[in-house]
Amino acid sequence: MVWIGLTGGISTGKSTVSELLTKAGFAVVSADKLAHDAIAPGTEGARRVREAFGETVFHADGSVDRAALGQIVFSDSTGTKRRELEGII
């Protein structure tokens, strides 16, 4: 089996290329989707995010407010909060 990694910055076409590969019959694994799934409402990951970062990083429907969480994680100059989130995901 051959594995190909697709990387790039924001808005460089990764999603477009992934869609083309999927349409061509290739299996595509999205790290972004896996990360979203790991902290989806009702999951162990969501529970751990709530425990580590509090209620303020959640929407009323139980989904993670990614903007609020990002504000906390990326404003921590020590990188501790980012590493904590990475450990959960």
Secondary structure by P-SEA (a helix, b strand, c coil): cbbbbbbbcccccaaaaaaaaaaabbbbbbaaaaaaaaaccccaaaaaaaacccccccccccccaaaaaaaaaaacccaaaaaaaaaac
